[in-house]
Amino acid sequence: MDKKKYLILLLFIVTIFKSCTYSNMEDFCPEAEICDTLMVSFSEDILPVFNFHCKSCHSGAQPAGNLMLTNHEEIEAEIGNNIIDRINRDNSDNLLMPPAGKLDDCVIEKIIAWKNQGSLNN
């Protein structure tokens, strides 16, 4: 193979490999969400989840299972007991909470991270 053909082939290969590289995960897989669990905020990350998924059953005069989950103190008191176990179950498990279906993996990771970060009221 002469030098000119070799250089053209080499340039073609380099161009193909260069076009198949990504500088970050968002470019590689744009629909993938990055789950940031570095600094989880109770007021921004945790309470909205409990308000949306738990409050309808776990509040009021007769909360389900006598378990109130409406504020920091109540959620913090229960987070180490059964909450993480119940939200981590399979959809087919009758003990899964919330009963409507398993929470998003990122939401579960944030709840666990919040607990591991000291269950701060931030």
N, C-alpha and C positions, 0 to 999 in steps of 0.2 A: 504494500500500500504506500503510495507516495505521501510526502509530507503534507501536501495541501488537503488531500482527502482525510488524512489522520487528524489534522487541525480542525477541519469542519466537523468530523465525528466527535472529537473531544469537546468542541464548543457546544454541540448539540446536547451531549450528555451533561455537561455542566449546567446548561440552561434548564434542562429538565429537572435535575436535582435541586437547583436553586429555586425553582418555582414550587417545589414540594416542601419547602421549609416554612416554619411558622415561628414568629418571634415570641408568641405567648399563647396561652391556652384559649383565650377568647377567639383568636384568629383560627386556631385549629378546630375548635368546636364551639361556634358562636352561641349555640343554644344551651350550653352547659353553664350553670350558675355556680359561681364561686361562693361557698358557704363560709362567711367570715365569723369565726367564733373567738377571735382574739380578745375583744372587749365587748362582752354581751351586756346590754342594758336591760334592766328589769322593765322600765317604763316604755322602751321602744321595741324590744324584742320578745319579752316574756309575757307581760300583762296582756297585750293585744291577743296573743294566742289563747290564753286562758279565758279572756272575755268572749272571744268568738266561739271557741270549741267547748268550753267547760261551764261557763257561768249559767247557762240556761238550766242546767240540772243541779249544779253545785252552788246554789245561792237561795235566798229567800227563807221563809219560815220553816220549810221542811226540805233541806238539801238532800239529794240522793246520797245514800250511805252515810248520812250525818257528816258529810264532808263539804265544808265551805271552801271555795277557791275564788275569792273575789278581790283579795288584796295581798300585799307583800307578806304580811305576817302569816296568813293562812297558807299561802302557797309555800313559803319557806318552811313552815312546820311539817308539811306533807311531802316535800320534794324528795327527801331521803327515804321515806317509808315505802310507798307503793307507786307513786306517780311515774317514775322512770321505768319501773317494771311494767306497768300497765300500758304505757305509750309505746313500748318496744316490742309488744307482742305481734304475732301475725294477724292478718285480716280475718283469718278463719277462727281465731281464738275468741271465745265468748267473753273473756275478761279484758279484751282490748279496749282502751279508751283513747279517743272518744268512740262511742259505738258506731258512729257513721262511717268510720274508716280510719286507717292509720294516718298519722300526721306525716307530712313531708320529712324526708330524712334530714334535711338541713334544719328544720324546726326542732327535731329531736336532738340533733347535735348541739344546737344553741341552748336548749334547756339543760342538757348534761353539762355543757361548758359553764353555764351560769351557776349551776350547783357547785361545780369544781372550783369556780372562781370565788366562792364564798357566799353565794346567794345574796349579793349586794342589792340594796334598795336604791338603785341609781337610775 
